[in-house]
Amino acid sequence: MTEEKHVLKKAEIEQIKGQSKTHFLNSNAQCINKSLGDMVGLSGFGFHIMEVQPGYDSTEHHFHYNEDECVYILSGEGTARVGDEFYSVSEGDFLGCRKGGKAHSLKNTGKDVLKCIVVGQRLETDVVDYPLQEKRMFRTKGLSWKVVDFSNMDDRLIVKTPELEK
């Protein structure tokens, strides 16, 4: 029987290689992700340390209908996009992304690695819009994710965001 883990020491965290990830809709969204929450058995939210190399995005521009998420910058510099607004971010800055809010993304625009903490809910079901890709993802625990093009959806189901109005 394995013992439950509750504490990860700094030295142990620093030794974790992390998982290389590329977003399925954006080949420029690449990062190294250390899922600390997974390592201690958290299931209600994800807690990650993410590293993004200069010139890369952390994710595809998106928003969640049901899940809140946030980012805290540990080191480096970047540009956060929220809707059509762009914000310079650096060490100590915080980005809060409310469920049903504006689409958001983060790009490393600095010279060094952008290192941040990313926290997000993990509900049984969520819907995520990728307005720049004109796609919506449906996610339900235990089922395959389903990605649909906006062009294949009834217009009444598409949220009109500033990104789509252009």
DSSP file (Angstrom, degrees, kcal/mol; ACC not computed):
  #  RESIDUE AA STRUCTURE BP1 BP2  ACC     N-H-->O    O-->H-N    N-H-->O    O-->H-N    TCO  KAPPA ALPHA  PHI   PSI    X-CA   Y-CA   Z-CA
    1    1 A M              0   0    0      0, 0.0     2,-0.3     0, 0.0     0, 0.0   0.000 360.0 360.0 360.0 129.5    0.0    0.0    0.0
    2    2 A T        -     0   0    0      1,-0.1     2,-0.3     3,-0.0     3,-0.0  -0.612 360.0-119.5 -86.0 145.1    1.4    3.4   -1.0
    3    3 A E        -     0   0    0     -2,-0.3     2,-0.1     1,-0.1    -1,-0.1  -0.600  30.0-107.7 -82.7 140.3    1.3    6.2    1.5
    4    4 A E        -     0   0    0     -2,-0.3     2,-0.5     1,-0.1    -1,-0.1  -0.408  30.8-134.9 -64.5 141.3   -0.6    9.4    0.7
    5    5 A K        +     0   0    0     34,-0.2     3,-0.1     1,-0.1    -1,-0.1  -0.869  35.6 159.1-101.9 131.6    1.7   12.3   -0.1
    6    6 A H        +     0   0    0     -2,-0.5     2,-0.4     1,-0.2    -1,-0.1   0.590  60.3  52.2-120.3 -23.6    0.8   15.6    1.4
    7    7 A V        -     0   0    0      2,-0.0     2,-0.5     0, 0.0    -1,-0.2  -0.967  52.8-170.0-126.1 131.8    4.0   17.6    1.3
    8    8 A L        -     0   0    0     -2,-0.4     2,-0.1    -3,-0.1    32,-0.0  -0.985  23.4-141.3-115.1 119.4    6.4   18.3   -1.5
    9    9 A K     >  -     0   0    0     -2,-0.5     4,-2.5     1,-0.1     3,-0.4  -0.470  21.3-113.2 -80.4 152.2    9.6   19.9   -0.4
   10   10 A K  H  > S+     0   0    0      1,-0.3     4,-2.6     2,-0.2     5,-0.2   0.890 117.3  51.6 -50.2 -47.8   11.3   22.7   -2.4
   11   11 A A  H  > S+     0   0    0      1,-0.2     4,-1.1     2,-0.2    -1,-0.3   0.877 110.5  49.2 -60.9 -38.0   14.3   20.5   -3.3
   12   12 A E  H  > S+     0   0    0     -3,-0.4     4,-0.8     2,-0.2     3,-0.3   0.912 110.8  49.4 -67.0 -43.4   11.9   17.7   -4.5
   13   13 A I  H >< S+     0   0    0     -4,-2.5     3,-0.9     1,-0.2    -2,-0.2   0.904 108.0  54.1 -62.4 -41.9    9.9   20.2   -6.7
   14   14 A E  H 3< S+     0   0    0     -4,-2.6    -1,-0.2     1,-0.2    -2,-0.2   0.798 106.4  53.3 -63.9 -27.8   13.1   21.5   -8.2
   15   15 A Q  H 3< S+     0   0    0     -4,-1.1     2,-0.3    -3,-0.3    -1,-0.2   0.644  82.5 105.6 -82.0 -16.1   14.1   18.0   -9.2
   16   16 A I    <<  -     0   0    0     -3,-0.9    18,-0.0    -4,-0.8    -3,-0.0  -0.493  61.1-153.3 -67.6 127.4   10.9   17.3  -11.0
   17   17 A K        -     0   0    0     -2,-0.3    -1,-0.2     1,-0.1    17,-0.0   0.854  30.2-145.7 -70.0 -34.3   11.5   17.4  -14.8
   18   18 A G        -     0   0    0     14,-0.1     2,-0.5     2,-0.0    16,-0.2  -0.076  20.1 -77.4  84.1 166.8    7.9   18.3  -15.6
   19   19 A Q  E     -A   33   0A   0     14,-2.9    14,-2.7    -2,-0.0     2,-0.4  -0.893  35.7-129.5-108.0 129.4    5.9   17.3  -18.6
   20   20 A S  E     -A   32   0A   0     -2,-0.5     2,-0.4    12,-0.2    12,-0.2  -0.644  34.1-173.9 -76.1 127.3    6.4   18.9  -22.0
   21   21 A K  E     -A   31   0A   0     10,-3.0    10,-2.2    -2,-0.4     2,-0.4  -0.969  19.2-171.4-129.4 141.3    3.1   20.1  -23.4
   22   22 A T  E     -A   30   0A   0     -2,-0.4     8,-0.2     8,-0.2     5,-0.1  -1.000  34.0-115.0-126.6 130.0    1.9   21.5  -26.7
   23   23 A H  E >   -A   26   0A   0      6,-2.4     3,-1.0     3,-0.6     6,-0.2  -0.390  18.8-131.0 -66.6 138.6   -1.6   22.8  -27.0
   24   24 A F  T 3  S+     0   0    0      1,-0.3    -1,-0.1    -2,-0.1     3,-0.1   0.659 106.2  38.7 -67.3 -16.2   -3.7   20.8  -29.5
   25   25 A L  T 3  S+     0   0    0      1,-0.2     2,-0.3     4,-0.1    -1,-0.3   0.427 119.6  44.0-109.7  -1.8   -4.9   24.0  -31.3
   26   26 A N  E X   -A   23   0A   0     -3,-1.0     3,-1.8     3,-0.2    -3,-0.6  -0.828  55.1-168.6-149.5 102.5   -1.7   26.1  -31.1
   27   27 A S  E 3  S+     0   0A   0     -2,-0.3    -1,-0.1     1,-0.3    -3,-0.1   0.672  92.4  60.3 -68.0 -15.2    1.7   24.6  -31.9
   28   28 A N  E 3  S+     0   0A   0      1,-0.1    29,-2.2    28,-0.1     2,-1.2   0.507  82.6  90.0 -86.7  -5.3    3.3   27.8  -30.5
   29   29 A A  E <   +f   57   0B   0     -3,-1.8    -6,-2.4    -6,-0.2     2,-0.4  -0.742  58.9 149.2 -93.2  91.0    1.7   27.1  -27.1
   30   30 A Q  E     +A   22   0A   0     -2,-1.2    23,-0.4    27,-0.9     2,-0.3  -0.967  11.6 152.4-128.2 139.5    4.5   25.0  -25.5
   31   31 A C  E     -A   21   0A   0    -10,-2.2   -10,-3.0    -2,-0.4     2,-0.5  -0.974  44.0-115.0-154.6 166.6    5.4   24.7  -21.9
   32   32 A I  E     -AB  20  51A   0     19,-2.3    19,-2.4    -2,-0.3     2,-0.5  -0.968  39.3-161.6-105.2 125.6    7.0   22.5  -19.3
   33   33 A N  E     -AB  19  50A   0    -14,-2.7   -14,-2.9    -2,-0.5     2,-0.7  -0.934  18.1-168.0-119.2 126.0    4.3   21.7  -16.7
   34   34 A K  E     - B   0  49A   0     15,-2.8    15,-2.3    -2,-0.5     2,-1.6  -0.936  13.2-157.0-108.5 107.4    4.8   20.4  -13.2
   35   35 A S  E  >  + B   0  48A   0     -2,-0.7     4,-1.4    13,-0.2    13,-0.2  -0.615  21.2 168.9 -87.8  82.8    1.4   19.3  -11.9
   36   36 A L  H  > S+     0   0    0     -2,-1.6     4,-0.9    11,-0.7    -1,-0.2   0.873  73.7  57.6 -65.0 -37.8    2.0   19.6   -8.1
   37   37 A G  H >4>S+     0   0    0     10,-2.1     5,-2.8     1,-0.2     3,-0.8   0.904 105.1  51.1 -59.0 -42.3   -1.7   19.2   -7.3
   38   38 A D  H >45S+     0   0    0      9,-0.3     3,-1.4     1,-0.2    -1,-0.2   0.873 103.0  60.5 -61.5 -36.7   -1.8   15.8   -9.1
   39   39 A M  H 3<5S+     0   0    0     -4,-1.4    -1,-0.2     1,-0.3    -2,-0.2   0.732 110.9  39.4 -67.5 -21.5    1.3   14.7   -7.2
   40   40 A V  T <<5S-     0   0    0     -4,-0.9    -1,-0.3    -3,-0.8    -2,-0.2   0.232 121.3-103.0-111.9  12.9   -0.6   15.1   -3.9
   41   41 A G  T < 5 +     0   0    0     -3,-1.4    -3,-0.2     1,-0.2     2,-0.2   0.656  60.7 160.6  83.1  16.6   -3.9   13.7   -5.1
   42   42 A L      < +     0   0    0     -5,-2.8    -1,-0.2    -6,-0.2     5,-0.1  -0.510   7.3 166.2 -71.0 139.7   -5.9   17.0   -5.6
   43   43 A S        +     0   0    0     -2,-0.2    -1,-0.1     3,-0.1     3,-0.1   0.551  62.2  67.0-127.7 -17.3   -8.9   16.5   -7.9
   44   44 A G  S    S+     0   0    0      1,-0.2    78,-2.2    77,-0.1     2,-0.3   0.715 114.8   7.4 -81.8 -21.0  -11.1   19.6   -7.4
   45   45 A F  E    S- C   0 121A   0     76,-0.3     2,-0.4    77,-0.0    76,-0.3  -0.987  72.6-119.6-154.2 155.7   -8.5   22.0   -8.9
   46   46 A G  E     - C   0 120A   0     74,-3.5    74,-1.8    -2,-0.3     2,-0.4  -0.784  19.2-168.3 -95.8 142.4   -5.2   21.9  -10.7
   47   47 A F  E     + C   0 119A   0     -2,-0.4   -10,-2.1    72,-0.2   -11,-0.7  -0.968  20.2 170.5-131.0 114.8   -2.1   23.5   -9.3
   48   48 A H  E     -BC  35 118A   0     70,-2.7    70,-2.5    -2,-0.4     2,-0.6  -0.923  35.4-145.4-129.7 146.3    0.8   23.8  -11.7
   49   49 A I  E     -BC  34 117A   0    -15,-2.3   -15,-2.8    -2,-0.3     2,-0.4  -0.975  33.0-168.7-104.0 123.5    4.2   25.4  -12.0
   50   50 A M  E     -BC  33 116A   0     66,-3.1    66,-2.5    -2,-0.6     2,-0.4  -0.917  14.5-162.5-119.9 138.2    4.6   26.2  -15.7
   51   51 A E  E     -BC  32 115A   0    -19,-2.4   -19,-2.3    -2,-0.4     2,-0.4  -0.984   7.3-171.9-121.0 129.0    7.6   27.3  -17.6
   52   52 A V  E     - C   0 114A   0     62,-2.6    62,-2.9    -2,-0.4   -21,-0.1  -0.978  18.8-132.5-122.8 127.2    7.3   29.0  -21.0
   53   53 A Q    >   -     0   0    0     -2,-0.4     3,-1.9   -23,-0.4    55,-0.3  -0.360  43.8 -76.3 -73.9 156.3   10.3   29.7  -23.2
   54   54 A P  T 3  S+     0   0    0      0, 0.0    55,-0.2     0, 0.0    -1,-0.1  -0.241 118.4  20.1 -53.8 136.6   10.8   33.2  -24.9
   55   55 A G  T 3  S+     0   0    0     53,-2.6     2,-0.2     1,-0.3    54,-0.1   0.304 102.3 109.8  88.0  -8.1    8.5   33.7  -27.9
   56   56 A Y    <   -     0   0    0     -3,-1.9    52,-2.9    52,-0.1    -1,-0.3  -0.667  63.1-126.8-103.4 156.8    6.1   30.9  -26.9
   57   57 A D  B     -fG  29 107B   0    -29,-2.2   -27,-0.9    -2,-0.2    50,-0.3  -0.620   9.1-140.2 -91.5 155.4    2.5   31.1  -25.7
   58   58 A S  S    S-     0   0    0     48,-3.2     2,-0.3     1,-0.3    49,-0.1   0.781  80.2 -22.3 -82.5 -28.7    1.3   29.3  -22.5
   59   59 A T  S    S-     0   0    0     47,-0.5     2,-0.3   -29,-0.1    -1,-0.3  -0.945  80.5 -74.3-163.5 174.0   -2.0   28.2  -24.1
   60   60 A E        -     0   0    0     -2,-0.3    44,-0.2   -31,-0.1     2,-0.1  -0.646  64.0 -90.7 -79.2 144.7   -4.4   29.0  -27.0
   61   61 A H  S    S+     0   0    0     -2,-0.3    71,-0.4    42,-0.1     2,-0.3  -0.379  75.0 136.1 -57.2 124.9   -6.5   32.1  -26.4
   62   62 A H  B     -H  104   0B   0     42,-1.9    42,-2.9    68,-0.2     2,-0.3  -0.957  42.4-144.1-160.7 169.2   -9.7   30.8  -24.6
   63   63 A F  E     -K  129   0C   0     66,-1.7    66,-2.2    -2,-0.3     2,-0.4  -0.983  17.8-131.8-146.8 153.0  -12.3   31.0  -21.9
   64   64 A H  E     -K  128   0C   0      3,-0.3    36,-4.0    -2,-0.3    37,-0.4  -0.825   1.6-155.0-101.7 137.7  -14.1   28.5  -19.7
   65   65 A Y  S    S+     0   0    0     62,-3.0    -1,-0.1    -2,-0.4    63,-0.1   0.808  94.9  19.2 -76.1 -31.0  -17.9   28.7  -19.2
   66   66 A N  S    S+     0   0    0     61,-0.4     2,-0.4    33,-0.1    33,-0.2   0.570 110.7  72.3-119.3 -12.9  -17.8   26.8  -15.9
   67   67 A E        -     0   0    0     60,-0.2    -3,-0.3    31,-0.1     2,-0.2  -0.911  58.7-147.2-120.0 133.2  -14.3   27.0  -14.4
   68   68 A D        +     0   0    0     -2,-0.4    53,-2.3    31,-0.1     2,-0.3  -0.597  23.4 177.2 -82.2 152.1  -12.3   29.8  -12.9
   69   69 A E  E     -ED  97 120A   0     28,-2.3    28,-3.0    51,-0.2     2,-0.3  -0.983   8.1-170.1-151.1 161.3   -8.5   29.9  -13.3
   70   70 A C  E     -ED  96 119A   0     49,-2.7    49,-2.5    -2,-0.3     2,-0.4  -0.979  10.6-148.2-150.8 161.0   -5.7   32.2  -12.4
   71   71 A V  E     -ED  95 118A   0     24,-2.5    24,-3.0    -2,-0.3     2,-0.5  -0.997   4.1-166.1-134.2 134.9   -2.0   32.8  -13.0
   72   72 A Y  E     -ED  94 117A   0     45,-2.5    45,-2.8    -2,-0.4     2,-0.5  -0.991  22.9-132.8-120.9 124.2    0.7   34.2  -10.7
   73   73 A I  E     + D   0 116A   0     20,-2.8    19,-3.0    -2,-0.5    43,-0.3  -0.652  25.0 176.9 -82.0 119.9    4.0   35.2  -12.3
   74   74 A L  E     -     0   0A   0     41,-2.6     2,-0.3    -2,-0.5    42,-0.2   0.851  67.3 -18.6 -86.8 -41.1    7.0   33.8  -10.4
   75   75 A S  E    S+ D   0 115A   0     40,-2.0    40,-2.5    16,-0.1    -1,-0.4  -0.983  99.4  42.8-162.3 161.0    9.7   35.1  -12.8
   76   76 A G  S    S-     0   0    0     -2,-0.3    15,-0.7    38,-0.2     2,-0.3  -0.326  72.4 -87.1  91.7-177.1   10.2   36.4  -16.3
   77   77 A E  E     +I   90   0B   0     35,-0.4    33,-1.2    13,-0.2    32,-0.5  -0.963  45.6 151.7-134.4 149.1    8.1   38.8  -18.4
   78   78 A G  E     -I   89   0B   0     11,-2.6    11,-2.7    -2,-0.3     2,-0.5  -0.926  40.1-104.2-158.4-176.6    5.2   38.3  -20.7
   79   79 A T  E     -IJ  88 107B   0     28,-2.6    28,-2.2    -2,-0.3     2,-0.5  -0.987  26.1-156.4-124.4 120.6    2.1   39.8  -22.3
   80   80 A A  E     -IJ  87 106B   0      7,-3.0     7,-2.8    -2,-0.5     2,-0.5  -0.816   6.3-156.1 -93.7 133.2   -1.3   38.7  -21.0
   81   81 A R  E     +IJ  86 105B   0     24,-2.7    24,-1.9    -2,-0.5     2,-0.5  -0.952  13.4 178.0-109.6 127.3   -4.2   39.1  -23.4
   82   82 A V  E >   -IJ  85 104B   0      3,-2.5     3,-2.1    -2,-0.5     2,-0.4  -0.960  69.4 -44.8-128.5 111.3   -7.7   39.4  -21.9
   83   83 A G  T 3  S-     0   0    0     20,-3.4    78,-0.0    -2,-0.5    18,-0.0  -0.556 123.3 -28.8  63.0-124.2  -10.3   39.9  -24.6
   84   84 A D  T 3  S+     0   0    0     -2,-0.4     2,-0.3    -3,-0.1    -1,-0.3   0.251 118.5 101.0-104.8  10.7   -8.7   42.5  -26.9
   85   85 A E  E <   -I   82   0B   0     -3,-2.1    -3,-2.5     2,-0.0     2,-0.4  -0.758  57.6-153.2 -97.6 143.5   -6.6   44.2  -24.2
   86   86 A F  E     -I   81   0B   0     -2,-0.3     2,-0.4    -5,-0.2    -5,-0.2  -0.955  10.9-172.4-118.4 135.2   -2.9   43.5  -23.7
   87   87 A Y  E     -I   80   0B   0     -7,-2.8    -7,-3.0    -2,-0.4     2,-0.3  -0.990  22.9-129.7-130.0 130.8   -1.1   43.8  -20.4
   88   88 A S  E     -I   79   0B   0     -2,-0.4     2,-0.3    -9,-0.2    -9,-0.2  -0.640  33.9-172.2 -73.3 133.5    2.6   43.6  -19.6
   89   89 A V  E     +I   78   0B   0    -11,-2.7   -11,-2.6    -2,-0.3     2,-0.3  -0.956  12.8 156.7-130.6 150.2    3.2   41.1  -16.8
   90   90 A S  E >   -I   77   0B   0     -2,-0.3     3,-2.4   -13,-0.2   -17,-0.3  -0.873  51.5 -23.1-154.6-174.4    6.2   40.2  -14.7
   91   91 A E  T 3  S+     0   0    0    -15,-0.7   -17,-0.2     1,-0.3    -1,-0.1  -0.043 126.2  16.2 -44.2 127.2    7.3   38.8  -11.4
   92   92 A G  T 3  S+     0   0    0    -19,-3.0    -1,-0.3     1,-0.3     2,-0.2   0.318  93.1 128.8  91.8  -7.1    4.6   39.2   -8.7
   93   93 A D    <   -     0   0    0     -3,-2.4   -20,-2.8   -20,-0.1     2,-0.4  -0.512  43.5-151.3 -84.4 153.4    1.7   40.0  -11.1
   94   94 A F  E     -E   72   0A   0    -22,-0.2     2,-0.5    -2,-0.2   -22,-0.2  -0.971   7.4-163.2-128.4 136.5   -1.6   38.1  -10.9
   95   95 A L  E     -E   71   0A   0    -24,-3.0   -24,-2.5    -2,-0.4     2,-0.5  -0.982   8.0-164.8-122.0 118.4   -4.1   37.3  -13.7
   96   96 A G  E     -E   70   0A   0     -2,-0.5     2,-0.6   -26,-0.2   -26,-0.2  -0.903   2.4-169.4-106.9 129.6   -7.6   36.2  -12.6
   97   97 A C  E     -E   69   0A   0    -28,-3.0   -28,-2.3    -2,-0.5     2,-0.1  -0.911  11.4-153.4-123.7 102.8   -9.9   34.6  -15.2
   98   98 A R    >   -     0   0    0     -2,-0.6     3,-2.1   -30,-0.2   -34,-0.2  -0.407  30.4 -95.6 -75.2 148.2  -13.5   34.2  -14.2
   99   99 A K  T 3  S+     0   0    0      1,-0.3   -34,-0.2   -33,-0.2   -31,-0.1  -0.372 114.0  15.7 -58.4 139.5  -15.7   31.5  -15.6
  100  100 A G  T 3  S+     0   0    0    -36,-4.0    -1,-0.3   -33,-0.2   -35,-0.2   0.540 106.1 121.6  71.8   5.9  -17.7   32.9  -18.5
  101  101 A G  S <  S-     0   0    0     -3,-2.1    -1,-0.1   -37,-0.4     2,-0.1   0.140  70.3 -49.3 -83.8-158.5  -15.4   35.9  -18.6
  102  102 A K        -     0   0    0      1,-0.1    -1,-0.2    -3,-0.1   -38,-0.2  -0.405  64.1 -95.9 -76.3 151.6  -13.2   37.2  -21.4
  103  103 A A        -     0   0    0    -40,-0.1   -20,-3.4    -2,-0.1     2,-0.3  -0.350  50.3-170.3 -62.8 149.0  -10.9   35.0  -23.4
  104  104 A H  E     +HJ  62  82B   0    -42,-2.9   -42,-1.9   -22,-0.2     2,-0.3  -0.971  18.1 164.2-145.9 155.2   -7.4   35.0  -22.1
  105  105 A S  E     - J   0  81B   0    -24,-1.9   -24,-2.7    -2,-0.3     2,-0.4  -0.963  21.8-137.9-162.2 168.8   -3.9   33.9  -23.0
  106  106 A L  E     - J   0  80B   0     -2,-0.3   -48,-3.2   -26,-0.2   -47,-0.5  -1.000  13.0-169.7-140.8 133.2   -0.3   34.5  -22.0
  107  107 A K  E     -GJ  57  79B   0    -28,-2.2   -28,-2.6    -2,-0.4     2,-1.0  -0.971  27.0-124.4-125.0 139.0    2.8   34.9  -24.1
  108  108 A N        +     0   0    0    -52,-2.9   -53,-2.6    -2,-0.4   -30,-0.3  -0.738  37.9 163.7 -80.3 106.9    6.5   35.0  -23.0
  109  109 A T        +     0   0    0     -2,-1.0   -31,-0.2   -32,-0.5    -1,-0.2   0.252  47.6  90.2-106.4   8.9    7.7   38.3  -24.6
  110  110 A G  S    S-     0   0    0    -33,-1.2   -55,-0.2     2,-0.3     4,-0.1  -0.186  85.1-111.3 -94.0-171.2   10.8   38.5  -22.4
  111  111 A K  S    S+     0   0    0      2,-0.1     2,-0.2   -57,-0.1     3,-0.1   0.625  94.6  52.6 -95.1 -18.6   14.4   37.2  -22.8
  112  112 A D  S    S-     0   0    0      1,-0.1   -35,-0.4   -59,-0.1    -2,-0.3  -0.614 102.2 -69.6-115.1 172.3   14.2   34.6  -20.1
  113  113 A V        -     0   0    0     -2,-0.2     2,-0.7   -37,-0.1   -60,-0.2  -0.378  44.1-134.0 -59.8 135.3   11.9   31.7  -19.1
  114  114 A L  E     -C   52   0A   0    -62,-2.9   -62,-2.6   -38,-0.2     2,-0.5  -0.866  26.3-170.5 -92.0 117.6    8.5   32.8  -17.9
  115  115 A K  E     +CD  51  75A   0    -40,-2.5   -41,-2.6    -2,-0.7   -40,-2.0  -0.944  14.1 157.8-115.6 129.1    7.7   30.8  -14.8
  116  116 A C  E     -CD  50  73A   0    -66,-2.5   -66,-3.1    -2,-0.5     2,-0.5  -0.961  41.1-118.8-147.0 161.4    4.3   31.0  -13.2
  117  117 A I  E     -CD  49  72A   0    -45,-2.8   -45,-2.5    -2,-0.3     2,-0.5  -0.900  29.2-165.2 -98.5 130.3    1.8   29.2  -11.0
  118  118 A V  E     -CD  48  71A   0    -70,-2.5   -70,-2.7    -2,-0.5     2,-0.4  -0.980   6.8-177.5-119.6 127.2   -1.4   28.3  -12.8
  119  119 A V  E     +CD  47  70A   0    -49,-2.5   -49,-2.7    -2,-0.5     2,-0.3  -0.986   9.5 163.7-124.9 132.3   -4.5   27.2  -10.7
  120  120 A G  E     -CD  46  69A   0    -74,-1.8   -74,-3.5    -2,-0.4   -51,-0.2  -0.999  36.8-106.3-149.5 147.6   -7.8   26.1  -12.3
  121  121 A Q  E     -C   45   0A   0    -53,-2.3   -76,-0.3    -2,-0.3     2,-0.3  -0.249  20.9-151.7 -63.8 157.8  -10.9   24.4  -11.2
  122  122 A R        +     0   0    0    -78,-2.2     2,-0.1   -77,-0.0    -1,-0.1  -0.715  24.3 174.4-132.9  81.3  -11.5   20.8  -12.4
  123  123 A L        -     0   0    0     -2,-0.3     3,-0.1     1,-0.1    18,-0.1  -0.388  45.3-109.5 -83.3 165.5  -15.2   20.3  -12.6
  124  124 A E  S    S+     0   0    0      1,-0.2    17,-2.9    -2,-0.1     2,-0.4   0.849 104.3  23.2 -61.5 -34.6  -16.9   17.2  -14.0
  125  125 A T  E     + L   0 140C   0     15,-0.2     2,-0.3   -59,-0.1    15,-0.2  -0.995  68.4 164.1-137.4 139.1  -18.1   19.1  -17.0
  126  126 A D  E     - L   0 139C   0     13,-2.5    13,-2.8    -2,-0.4     2,-0.4  -0.981  23.1-147.5-147.9 159.2  -16.8   22.3  -18.8
  127  127 A V  E     - L   0 138C   0     -2,-0.3   -62,-3.0    11,-0.2     2,-0.4  -0.997  17.5-167.3-127.0 132.6  -17.2   24.1  -22.1
  128  128 A V  E     -KL  64 137C   0      9,-2.6     9,-3.4    -2,-0.4     2,-0.4  -0.982   6.8-153.5-126.9 129.5  -14.3   26.0  -23.5
  129  129 A D  E     -KL  63 136C   0    -66,-2.2   -66,-1.7    -2,-0.4     7,-0.2  -0.848   6.2-166.0-100.8 139.6  -14.4   28.5  -26.4
  130  130 A Y  E >>> - L   0 135C   0      5,-3.2     5,-1.6    -2,-0.4     3,-1.0  -0.815  12.5-177.7-117.1  84.0  -11.3   29.2  -28.5
  131  131 A P  T 345S+     0   0    0      0, 0.0     3,-0.2     0, 0.0    -1,-0.1   0.802  77.1  53.5 -62.6 -33.2  -12.5   32.4  -30.3
  132  132 A L  T 345S+     0   0    0    -71,-0.4   -70,-0.1     1,-0.2    -2,-0.0   0.789 117.3  39.2 -71.8 -25.1   -9.5   32.9  -32.5
  133  133 A Q  T <45S-     0   0    0     -3,-1.0    -1,-0.2   -72,-0.3    17,-0.1   0.511 106.8-130.0 -95.0  -9.1   -9.8   29.4  -33.8
  134  134 A E  T  <5 +     0   0    0     -4,-1.0    16,-3.0     1,-0.2    17,-0.4   0.934  64.7 128.0  54.5  50.5  -13.7   29.6  -33.9
  135  135 A K  E   < -LM 130 149C   0     -5,-1.6    -5,-3.2    14,-0.3     2,-0.4  -0.949  46.6-155.8-134.4 154.0  -13.9   26.4  -32.0
  136  136 A R  E     -LM 129 148C   0     12,-2.5    12,-3.1    -2,-0.3     2,-0.5  -0.994   9.6-153.5-128.9 136.8  -15.7   25.1  -28.8
  137  137 A M  E     -LM 128 147C   0     -9,-3.4    -9,-2.6    -2,-0.4     2,-0.5  -0.931   0.9-158.5-112.7 134.1  -14.6   22.2  -26.7
  138  138 A F  E     -LM 127 146C   0      8,-3.1     8,-2.3    -2,-0.5     2,-0.4  -0.944  14.1-174.4-108.0 128.3  -17.0   20.1  -24.6
  139  139 A R  E     +L  126   0C   0    -13,-2.8   -13,-2.5    -2,-0.5     2,-0.4  -0.986  10.6 168.6-130.8 125.2  -15.4   18.2  -21.8
  140  140 A T  E >   -L  125   0C   0     -2,-0.4     3,-2.3     3,-0.3   -15,-0.2  -0.999  43.5-102.2-133.9 132.2  -17.1   15.7  -19.4
  141  141 A K  T 3  S+     0   0    0    -17,-2.9     3,-0.1    -2,-0.4   -17,-0.1  -0.228 106.9  17.1 -53.8 132.7  -15.2   13.4  -17.1
  142  142 A G  T 3  S+     0   0    0      1,-0.3     2,-0.3     0, 0.0    -1,-0.3   0.320 111.2  89.5  88.1  -8.0  -15.0    9.9  -18.4
  143  143 A L  S <  S-     0   0    0     -3,-2.3    -1,-0.3     1,-0.0    -3,-0.3  -0.816  85.1 -95.1-117.8 159.6  -15.9   10.8  -22.0
  144  144 A S        -     0   0    0     -2,-0.3    -4,-0.1    -3,-0.1     2,-0.1  -0.448  47.0-105.4 -67.6 144.1  -13.8   11.9  -25.0
  145  145 A W        -     0   0    0     -2,-0.1     2,-0.5    -6,-0.1    -6,-0.2  -0.442  32.8-148.2 -67.8 146.1  -13.4   15.6  -25.5
  146  146 A K  E     -M  138   0C   0     -8,-2.3    -8,-3.1    -2,-0.1     2,-0.5  -0.980  10.2-167.0-122.3 123.7  -15.5   17.0  -28.3
  147  147 A V  E     -M  137   0C   0     -2,-0.5     2,-0.4   -10,-0.2   -10,-0.2  -0.946   9.2-172.9-113.0 129.3  -14.3   20.0  -30.4
  148  148 A V  E     -M  136   0C   0    -12,-3.1   -12,-2.5    -2,-0.5     2,-0.2  -0.955  23.4-123.7-125.0 137.5  -16.8   21.6  -32.7
  149  149 A D  E >   -M  135   0C   0     -2,-0.4     3,-1.9   -14,-0.2   -14,-0.3  -0.581  22.1-128.1 -73.8 139.7  -16.3   24.4  -35.3
  150  150 A F  G >  S+     0   0    0    -16,-3.0     3,-2.1     1,-0.3    -1,-0.1   0.855 108.7  65.9 -54.9 -34.1  -18.5   27.4  -34.7
  151  151 A S  G 3  S+     0   0    0    -17,-0.4    -1,-0.3     1,-0.3     4,-0.1   0.715  99.7  51.5 -64.0 -18.8  -19.6   27.1  -38.3
  152  152 A N  G <  S+     0   0    0     -3,-1.9     2,-0.3     2,-0.1    -1,-0.3   0.256  98.8  86.6 -99.3  11.3  -21.2   23.8  -37.5
  153  153 A M  S <  S-     0   0    0     -3,-2.1     2,-0.2    -4,-0.1     5,-0.1  -0.807  88.7 -99.4-113.1 152.7  -23.2   25.2  -34.5
  154  154 A D    >   -     0   0    0     -2,-0.3     3,-2.5     1,-0.1     4,-0.3  -0.511  36.3-124.6 -62.1 131.4  -26.5   26.9  -34.3
  155  155 A D  G >  S+     0   0    0      1,-0.3     3,-1.3    -2,-0.2    -1,-0.1   0.768 107.8  67.4 -53.6 -28.8  -25.8   30.7  -34.1
  156  156 A R  G 3  S+     0   0    0      1,-0.3    -1,-0.3     3,-0.0    -2,-0.0   0.700  97.1  54.7 -66.9 -17.0  -27.8   31.0  -30.9
  157  157 A L  G <  S+     0   0    0     -3,-2.5     2,-0.6    -7,-0.1    -1,-0.3   0.519  87.3  93.8 -93.3  -6.5  -25.1   28.9  -29.2
  158  158 A I    <   -     0   0    0     -3,-1.3     2,-0.5    -4,-0.3   -22,-0.0  -0.783  69.7-140.2 -95.7 122.5  -22.2   31.2  -30.1
  159  159 A V        -     0   0    0     -2,-0.6     2,-1.0     1,-0.1     5,-0.1  -0.676  19.5-131.3 -77.6 125.0  -21.2   33.8  -27.6
  160  160 A K        +     0   0    0     -2,-0.5    -1,-0.1     3,-0.1    -2,-0.0  -0.692  34.7 176.1 -83.0 104.2  -20.3   37.0  -29.5
  161  161 A T    >>  -     0   0    0     -2,-1.0     3,-1.1     1,-0.1     4,-1.1  -0.658  46.1-105.4-101.8 162.2  -17.0   38.2  -28.1
  162  162 A P  H 3> S+     0   0    0      0, 0.0     4,-0.5     0, 0.0     3,-0.4   0.844 120.5  60.7 -55.4 -33.3  -15.0   41.1  -29.4
  163  163 A E  H 34 S+     0   0    0      1,-0.2     3,-0.5     2,-0.2    -3,-0.1   0.839 106.5  45.6 -63.5 -32.1  -12.5   38.7  -31.1
  164  164 A L  H <4 S+     0   0    0     -3,-1.1    -1,-0.2     1,-0.2    -4,-0.1   0.665  99.2  69.3 -85.1 -17.4  -15.4   37.3  -33.2
  165  165 A E  H  <        0   0    0     -4,-1.1    -1,-0.2    -3,-0.4    -2,-0.2   0.652 360.0 360.0 -75.8 -14.4  -16.8   40.7  -34.2
  166  166 A K     <        0   0    0     -4,-0.5    -1,-0.2    -3,-0.5    -2,-0.1   0.459 360.0 360.0 -80.8 360.0  -13.7   41.5  -36.4
